[in-house]
Structures are given as structure tokens and as C-alpha cells.
């Protein structure tokens, strides 16, 4: 009878030990960063720095080569999502006749004067953040250049729009 309890207790201890040690990956679990990490994020932008805010996103492409990034308005402004060329050391971006990949809305976009500046924007809530600005033209409105200006999303409630 006592051997049965010892056997059960031993099996239970082995299971508990396995649960607490089997998930330890060891080493450094830091996956690193993408090649455009300094330019990536969510941004609140305004048309010519006035009026309503639009949430756009910039993020890495699958190639992760440091020469391009996605710029995506998440269907908030003009419904565009395009890969644009970047210069990560200058934090600049641009591109002509970029194919937008929004399903059902086939247009070309041209982006110029794209720049990100670290710590130079004051948010609507009074916080300091990175700034973004760029000019954009759409093939379905040729000749009209829209200037979008804004700041990187901080996550603070007072800066949300």
C-alpha cells in the first residue's frame, strides 16, 4: 500500500517538474527588429496639417531588405496600400506610380517628399512623438497633390483620434 503512494507521489512530482521546465527555451528569446523599424508604426495624419485625423500605418515588407516598406491608409483616407522605396538612414520615402493593393480599388499612387523626424512632433495631447509628412497623388485624381502631416501614435488616450 505504501509503495503505491510512493509511486503515485513520484509520478506526480515528475509531471510537475516537467511542466515547469519543459517550456524554458533558454538563451535570448529576443527576435530582433525589422530593417525598417525606425520608420514603422501607426500614424495620425491630417490633410495639410488641418481637420480630421486619419490613421495610417507603415510597416516592413516580407523581403525585409531595408529598401522598401508598406504605407497603408487602412481605408481611412483614400483606400491605398502600396510598397514605397525608403532610405532608412535619412528616414525618407518616395515612389512613383506605385500599385495600390486594396482589393476592388485599383489605382496608382505617387509619393514624394516623405520624411520621418524623430521626436519633433507635439501630439494633440501635448506629448512628444515622431513626425511624418509626405505628398501623395492618386491616379484617379491626377494633378492634385495631397500633403499628409502628422505624428506617430503614442498609445496615450489623450493622443487618440
C-alpha positions as CSV (number, residue, x, y, z in Angstrom):
1,X,0.0,0.0,0.0
2,X,2.8,2.4,0.9
3,X,4.7,1.6,-2.3
4,X,1.6,2.5,-4.3
5,X,1.5,6.0,-2.7
6,X,5.2,6.5,-3.2
7,X,4.8,5.5,-6.9
8,X,1.9,8.0,-7.3
9,X,3.8,10.7,-5.5
10,X,6.9,10.1,-7.6
11,X,4.9,10.2,-10.8
12,X,3.1,13.4,-9.7
13,X,6.5,15.1,-8.9
14,X,7.9,14.1,-12.3
15,X,4.8,15.6,-14.0
16,X,5.0,18.9,-12.0
17,X,8.8,19.1,-12.7
18,X,8.2,18.5,-16.4
19,X,5.5,21.2,-16.6
20,X,7.7,23.9,-15.1
21,X,10.9,23.1,-17.0
22,X,9.6,22.0,-20.5
23,X,8.7,25.5,-21.6
24,X,12.1,27.0,-20.9
25,X,13.6,27.9,-24.3
26,X,16.8,29.1,-22.8
27,X,19.1,31.6,-24.5
28,X,17.9,35.0,-25.7
29,X,14.4,34.9,-27.0
30,X,14.6,38.4,-28.5
31,X,13.6,38.1,-32.2
32,X,15.3,41.3,-33.2
33,X,13.8,44.1,-35.3
34,X,12.9,44.5,-38.9
35,X,15.0,46.5,-41.3
36,X,12.6,49.5,-41.3
37,X,11.9,49.5,-37.5
38,X,12.8,53.2,-37.2
39,X,10.2,54.1,-39.9
40,X,7.4,51.6,-38.9
41,X,4.3,52.4,-36.9
42,X,0.8,53.8,-36.8
43,X,0.5,57.5,-37.5
44,X,-2.3,60.0,-37.1
45,X,-2.1,62.3,-40.1
46,X,-4.1,65.3,-41.3
47,X,-4.6,66.7,-44.7
48,X,-2.2,69.7,-44.9
49,X,-2.0,69.5,-41.1
50,X,-5.6,70.6,-40.5
51,X,-9.0,69.0,-39.9
52,X,-9.8,65.4,-39.3
53,X,-7.1,62.8,-38.4
54,X,-6.6,59.7,-40.4
55,X,-4.9,56.6,-39.0
56,X,-2.3,55.2,-41.4
57,X,0.4,52.5,-41.0
58,X,3.9,52.0,-42.2
59,X,5.5,48.6,-41.9
60,X,8.0,46.1,-43.2
61,X,7.6,44.1,-46.4
62,X,8.2,40.4,-46.5
63,X,11.5,41.0,-48.2
64,X,12.8,42.8,-45.1
65,X,15.6,44.3,-47.2
66,X,15.7,47.8,-45.9
67,X,14.8,49.4,-49.2
68,X,11.0,49.4,-49.1
69,X,8.1,49.5,-46.7
70,X,4.3,49.3,-47.0
71,X,2.3,52.5,-46.5
72,X,-1.3,51.8,-45.8
73,X,-4.2,54.1,-45.0
74,X,-6.3,51.2,-43.7
75,X,-9.2,52.5,-45.8
76,X,-9.3,55.7,-43.7
77,X,-8.3,58.4,-46.3
78,X,-8.2,57.3,-49.9
79,X,-8.1,53.5,-49.7
80,X,-4.5,52.9,-50.7
81,X,-1.8,50.4,-49.7
82,X,1.5,50.4,-51.6
83,X,5.1,49.5,-51.3
84,X,7.3,52.6,-51.4
85,X,11.1,52.9,-51.6
86,X,12.8,54.0,-48.4
87,X,16.2,55.4,-47.3
88,X,16.4,54.2,-43.7
89,X,19.5,56.3,-42.8
90,X,17.7,59.5,-44.0
91,X,14.3,58.3,-42.8
92,X,12.8,59.3,-46.1
93,X,10.5,57.6,-48.6
94,X,9.1,58.1,-52.1
95,X,7.9,56.4,-55.2
96,X,6.1,57.0,-58.5
97,X,3.2,55.0,-59.9
98,X,3.1,52.6,-57.1
99,X,0.4,49.9,-57.5
100,X,-2.1,50.0,-54.6
101,X,-3.2,46.6,-53.5
102,X,-6.6,47.4,-51.9
103,X,-9.0,44.8,-53.3
104,X,-11.5,46.2,-55.7
105,X,-9.9,49.6,-56.0
106,X,-7.1,49.5,-58.5
107,X,-5.2,52.8,-58.5
108,X,-1.6,54.0,-58.7
109,X,-0.2,56.3,-56.1
110,X,2.9,58.6,-56.3
111,X,4.5,59.6,-53.0
112,X,7.1,62.4,-52.8
113,X,8.9,64.4,-50.0
114,X,8.2,61.6,-47.5
115,X,10.1,62.2,-44.3
116,X,10.0,60.9,-40.7
117,X,11.7,63.0,-38.0
118,X,12.4,61.6,-34.5
119,X,10.9,63.4,-31.5
120,X,9.9,66.6,-33.4
121,X,6.1,66.4,-33.2
122,X,3.8,67.6,-30.4
123,X,0.7,65.4,-30.3
124,X,-2.8,66.7,-29.8
125,X,-2.5,65.6,-26.1
126,X,0.8,67.6,-25.7
127,X,3.2,64.7,-25.8
128,X,6.4,64.5,-27.9
129,X,6.4,61.9,-30.7
130,X,8.0,61.3,-34.1
131,X,6.6,63.3,-37.1
132,X,5.7,62.2,-40.6
133,X,4.9,64.2,-43.7
134,X,4.6,63.3,-47.4
135,X,2.9,64.4,-50.6
136,X,0.7,61.9,-52.4
137,X,-1.1,61.9,-55.8
138,X,-3.7,59.4,-56.9
139,X,-4.2,58.2,-60.5
140,X,-8.0,58.7,-60.1
141,X,-7.4,62.3,-59.2
142,X,-4.4,63.2,-61.4
143,X,-2.7,66.6,-60.9
144,X,-4.0,67.0,-57.3
145,X,-1.2,66.7,-54.7
146,X,-2.4,66.0,-51.2
147,X,0.0,66.7,-48.3
148,X,-0.4,64.5,-45.2
149,X,1.3,65.6,-42.0
150,X,1.1,64.0,-38.6
151,X,2.7,62.1,-35.7
152,X,3.4,58.6,-34.5
153,X,0.7,57.0,-32.4
154,X,1.8,57.2,-28.8
155,X,-0.7,54.9,-27.2
156,X,-1.8,57.6,-24.7
157,X,-5.5,58.1,-24.5
158,X,-5.2,61.9,-24.9
159,X,-3.5,61.4,-28.3
160,X,-6.1,59.0,-29.8
161,X,-8.5,60.2,-32.5
